[in-house]
Amino acid sequence: MDTEAQHTERDPSSPADPQPDPASDDGSRSVRVSGAPEGPDPAPGPGTDAAEDAPDSGRGPSWRRTGLLGAVCVVFLLLLSHFVAQPFLIPSGSMEPTLQVGDRILVNKLAYRFSSEPRRGDVVVFDGTGSFVQEEPAGDPVTGLLHDTAAALGLAAPDETDFVKRVVGVGGDRIVCCDTTGRLTVNGARIQEPYLTPGDRPSDVPFDIVVPPGTLWVMGDHRSQSSDSRDHLGSPGGGVVPVDQVIGRADWIVWPFGRWTTVTETDAYDAVPPPPAGGHQVGPRGRGHG
């Protein structure tokens, strides 16, 4: 009989063996944890991912990330508005029925950027400082900056110096109102204007003007309600707008959705001949409107 083997044999009734030494235990970590009594979670070891046990504060967009994203979007829209296409809120009925109060249009700033210039019939937005408005109104710089930002995004009315009108004559043109049929003539060609507000005449004020080179003669489509070049015949500049004051061409109506369309081009000026090479013999003259 092997007495040594008998001494080493376990008695089923004997107490449980002591817990194995963690340093020498090769068992599964998960087995040890599942068998351990409930209590505080152990500190993460070298092989654990601390991010798994950390709060979920870093997951999903935080308010800082959302704010940064919003700021980037605003800066992008401002750059787009400054260089490419600017939203413009129509504040008055001077261009009805083509543009109505509350319409938001997109002004194409690239239309005249590369050598081309405004043509007769184009609907343009321009800065009227020095032509329609002699001095830019003074105001609070902070309020002005906020307003300019909102206006650039189409969320506020434009500056008091910004106007939207239709080009009726370009440099060198002679514009007369009116002929025996009550219509405008440009370089002697009679103009049929289908875009006018029904019931409006081309002008209630007679005028005869030769447009200086590098400038434009502009009028609203709602002639009886439009303050345009006719109103400034006696002002410095004679009512014409310098070409370099044009901000861009109104190409699209983008709001409200029911009016989402392009600003229709007109063929009313297709038959107008170019001004004579030596210029017209009649100098600028006329009377103010209103």
Sequence and secondary structure as in RCSB ss.txt:
>XXXX:A:sequence
MDTEAQHTERDPSSPADPQPDPASDDGSRSVRVSGAPEGPDPAPGPGTDAAEDAPDSGRGPSWRRTGLLGAVCVV
FLLLLSHFVAQPFLIPSGSMEPTLQVGDRILVNKLAYRFSSEPRRGDVVVFDGTGSFVQEEPAGDPVTGLLHDTA
AALGLAAPDETDFVKRVVGVGGDRIVCCDTTGRLTVNGARIQEPYLTPGDRPSDVPFDIVVPPGTLWVMGDHRSQ
SSDSRDHLGSPGGGVVPVDQVIGRADWIVWPFGRWTTVTETDAYDAVPPPPAGGHQVGPRGRGHG
>XXXX:A:secstr
  HHHHHHS  TTS       TTT  S HHHHHHHS S S     TTS HHHHS GGGSS  HHHHHHHHHHHHH
HHHHHHHHTEEEEE  SSTTTTTS TT EEEEETTTTTSS    TT EEEEE BTTTBSS     HHHHHHHHHH
HHTTSS   TTEEEEEEEEETT EEEE  TTS  EETTEE   TTS TT  S SS EEEE  TTEEEEE SSGGG
   GGGGTTSTTTT EEGGGEEEEEEEEEESGGG EE     TTTT     TT  SS  EE    
